[in-house]
Amino acid sequence: RNAPDLYLPAMSLLTYVLLAGLADGTSGKFTSETLQGVTSTCLVTWILEVAAMKVACVSISRPTSSLDLLAYCGYKFLGLCVNMVVGLCFGYKGYYLALVWTASSAVYFTHKTLECAVPKQNHVPQAGPKQEFVMLGLAGAQAVVMWFLGQTKHLS
């Protein structure tokens, strides 16, 4: 069984913040507030997303570790790094094409991972379609959060 860790999400978050700073620097608009703003937005969104996932898992009687959810939600930062690099090289159109691909990948990864990682409790009355819809909703939220966190304002 694979155990999630926070190394890749944490390093991806730091890389993403630096790429946002690089994008601002290449367009001549860099300030130290850029790094602070991107970091705080990402961290607050990440924590709120984990809290919402925890509440959703408890509501369908499928408890899971908050640290596991933190790791699963953090993998989106790797996709955001890819999006920023593509955006820096190819502009807005390239960024949004990469966003479609990375967001789709994040949704698929999150759905399959949550299916395997969150223990099923079939003897619970809420088992069934409700659980599947909640898991699909949690996975689909990855695409929305990636779009929200996208730093296209830093692209020239």
C-alpha positions in Angstrom: 0.0 0.0 0.0 1.3 3.4 -0.9 1.5 6.0 1.8 1.0 9.6 0.8 3.6 12.1 1.9 3.7 15.9 1.8 7.2 16.3 0.2 6.0 16.5 -3.4 3.0 18.8 -2.6 5.2 21.1 -0.5 8.0 21.4 -3.1 5.4 21.9 -5.9 3.8 24.7 -3.9 7.1 26.5 -3.4 8.0 26.0 -7.0 4.7 27.4 -8.1 5.1 30.5 -5.9 8.6 31.1 -7.4 7.2 30.6 -11.0 4.5 33.2 -10.3 7.3 35.5 -9.1 9.3 34.7 -12.2 6.3 35.5 -14.4 5.9 38.9 -12.7 9.7 39.5 -13.0 9.7 38.8 -16.8 6.9 41.4 -17.3 8.6 43.9 -15.0 5.9 43.9 -12.3 7.7 42.0 -9.6 7.2 43.0 -6.0 7.7 41.0 -2.8 4.0 41.2 -2.2 3.6 38.9 -5.2 5.2 36.0 -3.4 3.3 36.7 -0.2 0.0 37.0 -2.0 0.4 33.8 -4.0 1.6 31.8 -1.0 -1.2 33.0 1.3 -3.9 32.4 -1.3 -2.6 28.9 -2.0 -2.2 27.9 1.7 -5.6 29.2 2.7 -7.3 27.5 -0.3 -5.5 24.3 0.4 -6.6 24.2 4.1 -10.2 25.1 3.3 -10.2 22.4 0.6 -9.0 19.8 3.1 -11.5 20.9 5.7 -14.3 20.6 3.1 -13.1 17.2 2.1 -12.9 16.0 5.7 -16.5 17.2 6.3 -17.7 15.5 3.2 -16.0 12.2 4.1 -17.4 12.3 7.6 -20.9 13.0 6.2 -20.9 9.8 4.2 -19.3 7.8 7.0 -16.0 7.3 5.3 -13.5 8.7 7.7 -10.0 9.4 6.5 -6.8 11.1 7.8 -6.6 14.8 7.4 -2.9 14.5 6.6 -3.7 12.0 3.8 -6.3 14.5 2.4 -3.7 17.3 2.7 -1.3 15.2 0.6 -3.9 14.2 -2.0 -5.1 17.8 -2.4 -1.6 19.1 -2.6 -0.7 17.2 -5.8 -2.5 19.8 -7.8 0.4 22.2 -7.3 2.5 20.1 -9.6 -0.1 20.6 -12.4 -0.1 24.3 -11.6 3.7 24.4 -12.0 3.3 22.7 -15.4 0.7 25.3 -16.4 2.9 28.2 -15.4 5.9 26.9 -17.4 3.7 26.4 -20.4 2.1 29.8 -19.9 5.5 31.5 -19.7 6.6 29.8 -22.9 3.4 29.9 -25.0 1.2 32.6 -23.4 -2.4 32.4 -22.4 -3.6 29.9 -25.0 -0.9 27.4 -24.0 -1.7 28.0 -20.4 -5.3 27.2 -20.8 -4.6 24.1 -22.9 -2.2 22.9 -20.2 -4.9 23.7 -17.6 -7.4 21.5 -19.3 -4.9 18.6 -19.4 -3.5 19.0 -15.9 -7.0 19.6 -14.3 -8.4 16.5 -16.0 -5.4 14.5 -14.7 -5.9 15.9 -11.2 -9.6 15.0 -11.2 -8.8 11.4 -12.4 -6.0 11.0 -9.9 -8.0 12.3 -7.0 -11.1 10.2 -7.8 -9.1 7.0 -8.1 -7.0 7.7 -5.1 -10.0 8.5 -2.9 -11.8 5.4 -4.1 -8.9 3.3 -2.9 -7.7 5.3 0.1 -11.0 6.2 1.9 -12.3 3.0 3.6 -15.7 1.9 2.5 -18.3 1.0 5.1 -21.0 -0.9 3.3 -23.0 -1.6 6.4 -23.8 2.1 6.8 -27.2 3.3 5.5 -25.6 6.1 3.4 -23.6 3.6 1.4 -24.3 3.6 -2.3 -24.8 6.3 -4.9 -24.5 9.1 -2.4 -20.9 8.1 -1.6 -20.0 7.9 -5.3 -21.4 11.3 -6.0 -19.6 12.9 -3.1 -16.3 11.3 -4.2 -16.9 12.5 -7.8 -17.7 16.0 -6.5 -14.5 16.1 -4.4 -12.5 15.0 -7.3 -14.2 17.5 -9.6 -13.4 20.3 -7.2 -9.7 19.9 -8.0 -10.3 21.4 -11.5 -12.2 24.3 -10.0 -9.5 25.0 -7.4 -6.8 24.8 -10.1 -8.6 27.3 -12.2 -9.1 29.6 -9.1 -5.4 29.4 -8.1 -4.2 29.9 -11.7 -2.0 33.0 -11.8 -2.7 34.1 -15.3 -2.5 37.7 -14.2 1.2 37.1 -14.0 1.5 36.1 -17.6 2.3 38.8 -20.2 
